[in-house]
Amino acid sequence: MRFTFHVAATVLAAMTATVAAAAQKTSTGNGAPSGSHFNLNIIGVPHDKNPNMAKGGGDVIFVGLGTGSDAVTTKILLSQAADSEFTVLDKNGTDGEASFALPVPGSYTVWARALGTPGGQSKVATCATFIDPTTFTSTILCSTDNEVFVRGKGKSSFRDVTSALTTISLVPGSAAELACGTPTVSLFAPCLQDFLWQYDNNGLRLLQVRFYPN
């Protein structure tokens, strides 16, 4: 009996250590997974940037800062990356538009957190153009599912925003839902076109977005 108990205790200790190691590997102190990732910084600035900005200086997108009462909206145009690489194509969004190439969803998760001076916030929604197959009229549709990031005081943690930044939730019973055949459409689905993130900024200095491979 003593030997059996000793073996059981040893096995239990080993299992506990394995679980603890796995938990440490899959999560970090800031709420994000651990491991390699692509990092995108969306930086709010009070003044327009040079329209001919080069790619150098890191993977960043500059957007209008806005204020607590007046939001500045930037369209971050999204395109499918031919080489499955994340790439900032146009980092200057202070003129209203920036552009970013990313792979088709499914092979990665997306995590984000608000940083910078406390007090600001931003909202991100995935949008696309829908061309009605009956009337041939075009409409920009934004997902009914969006993410709001608030920079409060103290530590800021990442959270999983994969769904909101890689899918569009359509209005039930709408022409777009009928045409797409599903209430939730993935990024780059053929029933929609011209995908983008609509970034509404109310004074947030920095939104840090990370893309982790599954």
Secondary structure by P-SEA (a helix, b strand, c coil): caaaaaaaaaaaaaaaaaaaaaaaaacccccccccbbbbbbbbbbccccccccccccccccccccccccbbbbbbbbbbbbcccccccccccccccbbbbbbcccccccccccccccccccbbbbbcbbbbcccccbbbbbbbccbbbbbbcccbbbbbbccccccbbbcccccaaaaaacccccccccccccbbbbbbbbccccbbbbbbbcc
